[in-house]
C-alpha cells in the first residue's frame, strides 16, 4: 500500500513540475515576444543635458586650440629646419671657397 501511495505522490509531483514548466515556457515566450517588439522599435537617443553639452563644447574648444597650436608648432619647425639647411649651405660654400 505504501508503494502505491509513493507512486501517486511522485505522479502528483511530476504533474506539478509539468504545470510549472508549462507556465515557465509561456513566460519565456512572452518575454521573447516583448524583446522582439522592443528591438523593432526605432531608437531615439535622449538629448544630452546642458552639463554634458557644456563639457563637449569645452572639449571641442580645447581640441581645436590644441590642433591650431600643433599646426603652428609644426610650421615653425619646418621654418627652423629650412633655416638650418640654409645656414649649412652657406657655411658649406664658405668652407669650399676657403679650401
C-alpha positions in Angstrom: 0.0 0.0 0.0 2.8 2.4 0.8 4.4 1.7 -2.5 1.2 2.8 -4.4 0.9 5.9 -2.2 4.6 6.8 -3.0 3.9 6.3 -6.8 0.8 8.5 -6.6 2.8 11.2 -4.7 5.5 11.0 -7.3 3.0 11.3 -10.1 1.4 14.4 -8.5 4.9 15.9 -8.1 5.7 15.2 -11.8 2.4 16.7 -12.8 3.0 19.8 -10.6 6.5 20.2 -12.1 5.0 19.8 -15.6 2.5 22.6 -14.9 5.3 24.8 -13.6 7.3 24.0 -16.7 4.4 25.0 -18.9 4.0 28.2 -17.0 7.7 29.0 -17.4 7.6 28.2 -21.1 4.7 30.7 -21.6 6.6 33.3 -19.6 9.7 32.8 -21.7 7.7 33.1 -24.9 6.0 36.3 -23.6 9.4 37.7 -22.8 10.8 36.8 -26.2 7.9 38.5 -27.9 8.4 41.6 -25.7 12.2 41.7 -26.6 11.4 41.3 -30.3 8.9 44.2 -30.1 11.4 46.4 -28.2 14.2 45.6 -30.7 11.9 46.6 -33.6 11.1 50.0 -32.2 13.2 52.9 -33.6 15.6 54.2 -31.1 15.7 57.9 -30.4 18.7 58.9 -28.4 18.0 61.1 -25.4 19.1 64.7 -25.9 22.2 65.5 -23.9 21.7 67.5 -20.8 23.2 71.0 -20.5 26.1 70.0 -18.3 27.2 67.2 -20.7 26.8 69.6 -23.7 29.0 72.2 -21.9 31.7 69.5 -21.3 31.5 68.5 -25.0 31.8 72.1 -26.1 34.7 72.7 -23.8 36.5 69.6 -25.1 35.9 70.6 -28.7 37.2 74.1 -28.0 40.4 72.6 -26.3 40.9 70.1 -29.1 40.6 72.9 -31.7 43.0 75.1 -29.9 45.5 72.2 -29.5 45.2 71.4 -33.2 45.9 75.0 -34.1 48.8 75.2 -31.7 50.3 72.0 -33.1 49.9 73.3 -36.6 51.8 76.5 -35.7 54.5 74.4 -33.9 55.0 72.1 -36.9 55.1 75.1 -39.3 57.8 76.8 -37.1 59.7 73.5 -37.0 59.7 73.4 -40.8 60.9 77.0 -40.9 63.6 76.2 -38.4 64.9 73.3 -40.4 64.8 75.3 -43.6 66.9 78.0 -41.8 69.3 75.3 -40.6 69.6 73.9 -44.1 70.3 77.5 -45.5 73.0 78.0 -42.8 74.6 74.6 -43.7 74.5 75.5 -47.4 76.0 79.0 -46.7 78.7 77.6 -44.4 79.4 74.8 -46.9 80.0 77.3 -49.7 82.3 79.4 -47.4 84.3 76.3 -46.5 84.5 75.3 -50.1 85.6 78.8 -51.0 88.4 78.8 -48.3 89.7 75.4 -49.3 
